[in-house]
Every structure is written in structure tokens, then in C-alpha cells.
Amino acid sequence: MHLQNTTKPLIAALFVAAFAAGCEDKTRAAERKIVEAQQTANEVAGDAREKARDAQKEADEKIAEVKSDFAKTREDYRHEAQLRLDKLDKKLADLDAKAKAGTAGERVELEKKATELHAQRDAYAADLKQVGEATVAGWETLKTRLQSSWERLEEAVDRAT
């Protein structure tokens, strides 16, 4: 009987030890799965950050390209407008010379026209300076205003010369 009394606790102890070992194995497996899941999440997050950086880099490059193209458009427009203005200045200089060489009556009339045209020309030239600071949003409005102003000025100079 004595053996039987000793065996029962021993069997119980072995059962508890086996159960504990099984629980410990399950705990380690669960911990391993948690670590693996966290590693996977970190990798996915890293990939997402890398994709976001790549997308931002691409967007920055496109923005820089658009800004560069717009700056060239503005400069080309300003250059062409300045060439037209230089030709108009020659016409105005010819009108000024004609006014000085004319008779007294012609001189008064031509000088009056020349003064008005120079004022119009100066207003156009001042507006033209805004091209350098023009934004994409305001470009079409400025360009339309300059074109209209130019057409009026050119027509007035052509009538006077």
C-alpha cells in the first residue's frame, strides 16, 4: 500500500510536469508567432515608408519639371514681348524725330501724340515686369491683360506713325 500511496503523487507530479512542459511549449510557440508577426509588420511598414519616399521623390521631380517649364514659358514670353517693345521704341523715336522736324502746328500735334504714346508704352513696360513674378495660377490673366494692352498700344502707334 505504501507503494501505491507514493505512486499516485509521483504520477500526479509527472502529469503536472508534462502539462507544464506542454504549456511552456505553447507559450514559446505563441511568443515566436508574436515576434514573427511583429517582424512582418515592421517589414511591411518599412516597405510602405520606402514606397512613400519614392512617391514623394517622383512628385518632387515632376513639380520641379513643371516649375522649370513654366519659368521657361515666362522667360520666352518676356523676351518676345521685349523684342516687340524694342521695335515699337524705334517707331516712337521716329515719331519724336518727326515731331521735332515738323512745322510748328505739326510739332504740337505730334508731340502731344508722342507724349500719350510714351505714357502708354511705359504702362505696358511696367506691366511686362510682372511677368517675372507671375504664378501659374495668374499666368493666363496676366498674359491676356498684356496682350490686350499691347494690341491697343501697337494700334495707337501705327495710327500715329
Summary of the structure (lengths in Angstrom):
residues: 161
radius of gyration: 43.4
end to end distance: 138.2
largest distance: 151.5
contacts: 382
relative contact order: 0.07
helix: 96%
strand: 0%
